[in-house]
Amino acid sequence: MKAFGLNRSELYTRQGLSPNVKFPRILGIEVVGLVVAEAPDNGFRQGDTVATAMGGMGRDFDGGYAEYTCVPATQVQALKTSLPWETFGAVPEMLQTSWGSLFKSLRLEEGERLLIRGGTISVGLAAAAIAKSHGACVASTTRRPERAALLRASGSIRCSATTAASPGR
């Protein structure tokens, strides 16, 4: 493990609000790090940079706060990144939440319009970037006027002429 994100679910678990978590348990639902033992059947090599999130981690088995963890290979992604560990550690759950919300829950399609409330939080910014890259017209809101510049800088309040004219959306 090189870095992990801190999430509300871990706070709830520490407060005793996760009755399905059996203790002792090392928490942490997302983590990034390095593969320490080669797993050729799954395509992972020693030294690969990897990320994983959720899938029972920190709830059914020890998670990202541990020095090491062993998770199902199906929930691990090898990545090439130049992000520092402390930044990269906050990425997996944020991107998984954004992606799942857009494409599994909303079934967002190219040309559709999307309004993101809370557009200046990490998940909102990630969702805007992902949706825009998939051809959606994205508008975002914030309750803090001083953050409006962040929305403009991220380009999350712009639509292309062809996307904005999509009928029925």
C-alpha positions in Angstrom: 0.0 0.0 0.0 1.3 3.4 -0.9 -1.8 5.6 -0.2 -5.5 5.4 0.5 -8.5 7.7 0.5 -10.5 8.5 3.6 -14.2 8.0 3.1 -17.5 8.6 4.9 -18.2 4.8 5.0 -15.2 4.4 7.3 -16.4 7.1 9.6 -19.8 5.4 9.8 -18.1 2.1 10.5 -16.0 3.7 13.3 -19.2 5.1 14.7 -20.7 1.6 14.9 -23.2 2.3 12.0 -22.1 -0.6 9.8 -23.6 -3.6 11.5 -22.4 -6.0 8.7 -18.7 -5.3 9.4 -17.2 -8.0 11.7 -14.3 -7.0 13.9 -11.4 -7.2 14.1 -11.2 -5.6 10.7 -8.7 -3.1 9.1 -10.8 -0.5 7.3 -10.2 1.3 4.0 -12.4 1.0 0.9 -9.8 2.3 -1.6 -6.1 2.0 -2.0 -3.2 2.4 -4.5 0.1 0.7 -4.3 2.5 -1.7 -5.9 2.1 -5.4 -6.7 4.6 -7.3 -4.5 4.0 -10.8 -5.8 3.6 -11.6 -9.5 0.2 -12.8 -10.6 0.8 -13.9 -14.2 -2.6 -15.6 -14.6 -4.2 -12.2 -14.0 -1.7 -10.1 -15.9 -0.1 -8.4 -12.9 3.7 -8.2 -12.5 5.7 -7.4 -9.4 6.2 -3.6 -9.3 3.0 -2.8 -11.2 1.2 0.3 -10.0 -2.4 -0.6 -9.2 -5.6 0.8 -7.8 -8.6 -0.8 -6.2 -11.8 0.2 -4.5 -14.7 -1.2 -2.6 -15.8 -4.8 -3.5 -15.8 -5.8 0.2 -12.5 -4.2 1.0 -12.4 -2.9 4.6 -15.7 -4.6 5.2 -15.5 -8.3 4.4 -11.7 -8.5 4.4 -8.9 -6.1 5.5 -8.7 -3.0 3.5 -6.6 0.0 2.4 -5.4 1.0 5.9 -3.3 -2.2 6.1 0.3 -2.5 5.1 -0.7 -5.2 2.6 -4.0 -6.5 1.3 -5.0 -9.3 -1.1 -8.1 -8.4 -3.1 -9.8 -10.3 -6.0 -7.9 -9.6 -9.2 -11.1 -8.6 -10.9 -11.3 -5.4 -8.8 -7.7 -4.3 -9.4 -6.6 -2.0 -12.2 -3.0 -1.6 -13.3 -2.3 2.0 -14.2 0.5 4.2 -15.4 0.5 7.5 -13.7 2.8 10.3 -12.7 0.6 11.5 -9.9 2.2 11.5 -6.5 0.9 8.7 -4.2 -0.9 11.1 -1.9 -3.0 12.4 -4.8 -3.4 9.1 -6.6 -4.7 7.6 -3.3 -7.8 9.7 -3.4 -8.7 8.7 -7.0 -10.2 5.2 -7.1 -13.4 5.6 -5.2 -14.0 9.1 -6.6 -13.8 7.9 -10.2 -15.7 4.7 -9.5 -18.5 6.7 -7.9 -18.6 9.2 -10.8 -18.5 6.5 -13.5 -21.1 4.3 -11.8 -23.4 7.3 -11.3 -23.2 8.4 -14.9 -23.2 5.1 -16.8 -24.7 2.5 -14.5 -27.4 4.5 -12.8 -28.2 7.3 -15.2 -27.2 5.5 -18.4 -25.8 8.8 -19.7 -25.5 8.9 -23.5 -23.7 11.2 -25.9 -25.7 14.4 -26.6 -27.7 14.3 -23.3 -27.7 17.2 -20.9 -26.5 16.7 -17.4 -26.8 18.9 -14.3 -24.4 18.2 -11.5 -25.3 19.7 -8.2 -22.2 20.1 -6.0 -20.1 20.5 -9.0 -17.0 21.7 -7.1 -16.5 18.7 -4.9 -14.1 16.0 -6.2 -16.9 13.6 -7.4 -18.7 16.4 -9.1 -15.6 17.6 -11.0 -14.7 14.1 -12.0 -18.3 13.4 -13.2 -18.3 16.6 -15.2 -14.9 15.7 -16.9 -16.0 12.1 -17.6 -19.5 13.2 -19.0 -17.9 15.9 -21.2 -15.4 13.4 -22.6 -18.4 11.2 -23.5 -20.2 14.0 -25.4 -22.7 15.2 -22.8 -23.6 18.8 -22.3 -22.7 19.4 -18.7 -23.8 22.2 -16.3 -22.7 22.3 -12.7 -23.8 24.2 -9.6 -22.1 25.3 -6.4 -23.4 27.0 -3.3 -20.2 29.0 -2.9 -19.9 31.9 -5.3 -16.1 32.0 -4.8 -16.0 28.5 -6.5 -17.8 29.5 -9.6 -14.4 30.3 -11.3 -13.5 26.6 -10.6 -16.6 25.5 -12.6 -15.6 27.8 -15.5 -12.0 26.7 -15.5 -13.1 23.0 -15.6 -15.3 23.8 -18.6 -18.2 22.2 -17.0 -20.7 24.9 -17.9 -20.1 24.8 -21.7 -21.9 22.8 -24.4 -21.0 22.4 -28.0 -23.5 23.8 -30.4 -24.4 20.4 -31.8 -24.8 18.9 -28.3 -26.8 21.8 -27.0 -29.3 21.4 -29.9 -30.0 17.7 -29.2 -33.8 17.2 -29.4 -35.7 15.9 -26.5 -32.9 16.1 -23.9 
